[in-house]
């Protein structure tokens, strides 16, 4: 596909160039195995070039009027709107996203670009009083300088833009490393959008590479002051460790093991719809997905029957087909891992109400129940189409089970009494929780992030200002200070 081969390059200092590494990343369509492109990996030296060009370009960009910076973001939004069909097709081809998922990702991407346009004008300074006579304290908000962004494979276009656009709007330069399974949608496509929007050269660089080639060069490099990482908690811990050792700020959006709680007074048909979407959107490859469906025993039988029936009806197949709900997982490793996990859970005592099987990277949905309380599958993130239905007796047990995980990203509570739901939600140790809704939500101005092993820091809205700027104190003495010697 010429779309992919045209973008199969490194993008450094405004130039499209081949990588200089000794091997290629092959970009495959996960549904049919078609080779989309091959990209020779960037070396550590090229990472250095990307950061140095970003550092050089950033000084003038920081001094650019924020209204002028905003115009670049406005043009980027128009380009995404004009090329929506082409970008949607790329999402379907490169990551196996369904048509529904591609539309969902593009909708959010446009919303976040709109918010980034406003962010350019958001930083505000302060004048604070001083106990010293004649002195004025000014506190400025200034860009951090250069931001390193590492994005995942599941929502690559959105989650790259989500950090890249605000960082640029706030006066920073960026070096972006996309996931090796989605180098175009998560990387070079973003660069193309901003290049065509008139972003000056050097402000956004994309390096397509792998830790096997560059080690920790992306994290350890002296230029970036902030690393924004979205991915697994295992890799996130490593990112946090390296950043701490190098005195860098890390913004980490990591995995989850969210619980959707169905109380005894819930609207069951509605709760079923919310639970099925929350678990199976994009084949369950979503950090906010409802891994665990917790159901009060008083309604367990009715809910479970309806839930299993709806899951069994979900069309599985070609993500390009308009009615497909379950497309392929991103690669064979993920498909094998999730099917092995289901088989092991059943062997360990779980009951499979639906037992999904793999055909290539396509994995049909599973629904497990009757899990032993100590089943390892209950405490881990499931990045695939598997739901765990867990009964409980009363709110206290629901809260205990929901909190019995190292993660704390999202969650939901379904109930006929909104304030009851809020009270339960307040007891769940998680960064986000939704009453009478799904677990998969992201909105441009609401703080997004997790607790425990689900991350550090927040993104969106004013949290972007906190993430990608720093404060600078300048004092002015209009009179004369007195010194003790």
N, C-alpha and C positions, 0 to 999 in steps of 0.2 A: 504494500500500500504506500503510495508516494507520500501521503500525509505523514506517515511515521518515518520513512526514510529521509524525508526532507528535514525532519527535526532530530535525526539521530546523530547529534554532535554535542560537543561541549560548547558552552556559551560563556566566554571569558573576555572581559573588557570590551564588550560590544561586538565581539567577533565569534562567528561560528567556525569551529575548528575540530579536527579529529583529536581524540585523546592520544596520549603517548605511552599508555600502559602496554603490557605484553599480552593482554588477553581481551576478549570481547564479552560484553553483556548481551545476551540474545533476548530480544523482546518477543514473547510468544503470546498469541491469543489463547487464553486458558480453556476455552470451550472446544476449539477444533484443532489446536496445536499449530496453527499457521504462524510462520515466522513473520513478524511485523517489521523488524529492523534489527541490526546489530550495531553496538556502540562500543568502540574501543575505550576502555576505562581511563579516567584521569589519574595521573600520578600525584604523589605528594608535592612535587614541584609545581604542578598545575594548580593544586589547591592553594599553594603559596601565592601563585600569580593572581588567582581569583581574589584572595583576601587583600593583596597589595593594591590591586586595581580598585577594589571597593573602598579601601582606606583613602586612596588618592581622590576618588570621585566624591566621596562623602562630604568633604569640607565645603565645597561650593554648594552642594545640595542642601546642607544644613542652613546655609545663609540665604537660600532661595526663598522668596516670599511664599508663605504657606498657601496663599491663594493660587500661585503658579503651580506648586506641587499638586494641589487639588485638581487642577485641570488635567494632569497626566492620569490621575485615577479616574476622572470622568470619562476620558477617552478609552481607558481600559475597559470600563463597564460597557460602553457602547460597542466595543469590539466583541466582547463576550456575547452580548445580545445579538449582534449581527451574525456571529458564527455559531450560534447555539446548536444548530443541527449537526454541524461538523464536529463540534466538541462532544456532543452527546454520542455520536457514532464512535468516536475515539474511546470514550469511557466503556461502551459496550464491548469493543474489540479488545482493548488492552487489559481490562481487569474483570471482564465477565459480568459487568453490571447489567441488570435488566433495564429495559426502557424506562420503567417506573423509577428505578434507582438513579439512572442518569438524569432524569428530570428533577428528582429530589435534590441531587447533588448540585445541579446547575442553578436551581432556585436559590439554594443557600449561598452558593458562590456569589451570585448577583447581590443578594442581601448584604453579605459581608463587604463587598466592594462599595456598596452605597454607604455603609457605615464608615468605611475607611476614608471616603471623600470628606465626611464630617470630621474625622479624627485629625485631619491636617490642621484644623483650627481649634482643637480641643485644649492643648496644653496652656495652662494659665499660671502666671507667677503670683507671688505674694509680697507684700511689704509688711514686715513684722516689727513690733516695738522692741526697743533695747533698754536695758537698765542703765546704760551709759548715756549721759547727756550729750546731745548733739549728734547722736548716731542713728543711722537708718539701716535696717536689715532687708535686703532684697533677696528673694528666693526664686531662682529661675528654673524652669523646666527645659532641659536640653536633651538632644538625642544622645543615646549611648555611644553611637558611632557606627560600628559594623555588627550586624546580627547574623549568626549562623543558624540556618533552618534545616531541620532533618524531618522529612515527611514520610508517612506510611503508605501502604498500598491500597487500603480499603476505600478511602475517599481522597484520592491523591490531589485532584485539582482543587477541591475545596480546602483541604487542610494545608496545602502549600500556600494558597492565596490568603488563608486566614491569618498567617503570620507575616507573609511577605508584604501584602498590601498595607497593613497598619504600620509596619516598620518603615516602609518607604514614605508613607504619608507623614510620619512624625520626624522625617529628616535623616533617617539612617540609610546606609547601604546594606545589601544582603548578599550572602553566599548561600545558595540553596542546594542541598543534596537530596534528590528524590530516592525512594525505595527502588532497588534494582529490578523489581518486577513491574514497576510503573514509571519508567524513566521519562516518558513523553508526557503523559497526563499530569504527572506530579512534578515535572521539571521543565523540560525544554518548551512545552506548550505555554507554560506560564511566562517564560522568557520571551517567547514570540509575541504574546499579547502585549507585554510592556514595551518591547522594542517598537512594535507598530503603534503604540500609544505615544511614542516620542520620549520615553524615559532616557535620559542621557547615558551614554556608554559607561560601563564600570559600576553602575549603581546596583544592578542585579546580575549576578553571575550564577550559572548552573554547572555543577560538576557531577557528572554521572560516574560513580565509582563504587568501591566496596572496601570494607575494612581490611580484606585480604590484600589489597593493593596499598592502601594509605595508612593502615593502622589507626592511631588516634590523632592523625595530623589535623583533621577538621576541628577537633575539640581542643587540642593543645596549642594551636597556633596563637601567637601573642596578639593578633589584631582584634578578633571578635571579643566583645565584652559580654554578650548574651548569646546563649545557645537555646533555641526553641526546638524541643524534640517532642514528637508524637509517635508513640509506638508501645512496645511491650514493657512491662515493669522490669523484666530482667535486663534489657538493654538500657532502660531508663536509669537503673541503679548505677550502671557503669558510667553513663553520661554524667550523672550527678557527682560521682566520685572524681572523675577527671576534671570536671569544672571546678569543684571545690579545691582540688589540689593546685589549680591554676588561677584561683580567685576570680572565677567568672560566675555570672548569674545564670542559673539554669531554670527555664520554664518547662515543666514536664507534664504532658498530658498522656497518661498511661492507661493500662488496662482496667477492666472492671469485671464484676461478677454480680450484676444488679439483680435485685429481687422485685418482682411485681406481686404485691400482696392483695389477695381477694378476700375481703372481710365478709361476714355472714349476711350483711345487708346490702351487698353490691348488686348492681344491675348486671346479671351474669352474661347476657348476650353481648352487652357492650364491653364487659371485661374480657370476654373471649376475643373479640375483635382487637382490643388493645394489646392483649398478650400475644396473639399470633403475629401481629405486626412487629411488636417489640422484640420478639425472639427471632423471626425469620427474615426480616428485611436484610437485603444484600447477603442472603445465605447465612445470616448470623455473624458475619464478619464486621461487627460493629462493637466498639468498646462499651457503649451504653446499653447493649442488648440485654434483655431480661433472660439471663441464664436460668434463673430459678423462679418458678411460678408457685408462690405459696398460697394455699387455699384452705379456708376454714373448713373443718370436717363437716360442718352442717350443710355446706353446699358443694362439697368435694365431688360427689358422684355426678351431679347434674353438670357442674362446670367441666369436669374432665371429659365427659361424653361429648359435650359440644365442642370443646377445644380439640380433641383428637379428630373429630369429624371434619372440622374446618381445616386442620393441618393436612389431613389426608387428601383434601380436595385441591391443594395448592399445585398448580402446574409446574413441572420440573422440565427443564430443557434448554433450548437455544435462547440465550439472553436477548438476541435481536428480535425474537418473536414478540409481538406486542402483548400477548397474554401471559407470558412466562413470569412466574414469581420467584422460583428457585433456579438460579443459574449456577455456573461452575464456581468452585473454590479457586483461589488464585493460582495454585499449583498442586502438583501430585503429592508433595510432602504434606501439605495441609489436609488434602483429601484422605491420605493414608492415616494421618494422625487422628483425625476426628472419628473415622470408622473404627480404628483400633481402640479408641477411648470408649466408644459405645459398646463394643464387644466385651471389653474388660469389665465395664460396669455391670453388664448382664451376668457375666461369669461370677462377679462378686455379690450377686444377689438382687440386682435391680430387675424390675419387670418392664419389658419393652412393649408399650401400647402401640407404638409404631417403631419398626427397626429399619432404619434407612440403610441403603446399600450404595456402593460407589460404582459408577460406570465412567472410567476416566476421572476427570476432575468434577464430574457431576455427582453430588451426594444427596440422595433423597432424605426428607426430614425424619428425625427420630423423636419420640416422646418416651421418656423413662419415668417410672414412678416406683414406689416401694423401695427407695434407696436406703441402705443402712445409714444410721446417723453419722458414722465415721467414714462414709464413702469419700474418697479423695476427690471425686468428680464434683462434689458439692462446693468445694472451696477454691476451685480454680476457674480461670477464664476459659470459656468454650468458644472458640472462633470458628463456628460452623453451625449447621442447622440441627441443633439438638436442644430440646427443652427438658427440664427436670421439674416434675410436678411433685410438690412436697406439701402434705397436709399439716395443719396445726390446730391446736385447741386454744382459742382466745388470743387477744392482742399481745399479751406478754410473751407468749411462745413465738408468735409471728415476729416480734421485734428481736427476740433472742436469735432465732434462726437467720433472720435477715442480716444481723450484725456478725454472724459467725463466719467471717471471711476476711482475708487480709486486704480486700479491696473496699473502696468506698466512693464509687463514681456517681451512679445514678440510681433510680428506683421509682416505684409507683405504688400508690395505695388506692384501691377501689372500694368505695363505700357509699351508702345512701345518705350519710351525714358528713358534710364537707369538713366541719370543725373536728369531728372524730378523726377523719383522715389526716388533717393537719397535725393533730396531737400525736398520732402514730408516726407520721413523717418526721416530726421533730426528734423522735427517739432513735431514728435510724442514722448511723454514723456514716454519712455520705455527703458529698459536695452538692448534690442536686437530687430533688425528689419531686414527683408530680402526682397530684391528687386527681383521680378519675381521668387518667390519660395514660399514654404509653411512657416507656422509659427513654426513648430515643428522641431527644430534642436538643436544638442548638439555636439560639437567637442572638442577633448581633450585639445587643446592648446589655445582656444579662450575664453576670460573671459565670464562666464555665470552668470547671475543674473539679478535682477529687480530693479525697482524704486518704489516709493510710497509704497503701501501695498503689493508689490510683493517680498519684502525681504531686507536684509542687507548684504553687502559684495558680493564677487565674488568667484567662484570656477573655476577650470581648469587652466592648464599651470602654469605660474608664480604666478597666484592668489592663487594656492595651497600652494606655499611657504609662501606667505603673511598670509594665513589662519592658517597654522599649524606650523609655526616657529615664533620666536621672535628675536629681536636684543639685543645684549649684547655689551656694550662699555667697553673695557679694555684699559686704557692708560698706557704708559710706559714712565717714566722720566729717560732718559739716563744721564742727567746732574743733577743739583740741583735746585729745585724751591726756590724762595724767599718768605717767609711768613711775613705778616705785624706785627706779634707779636710773 
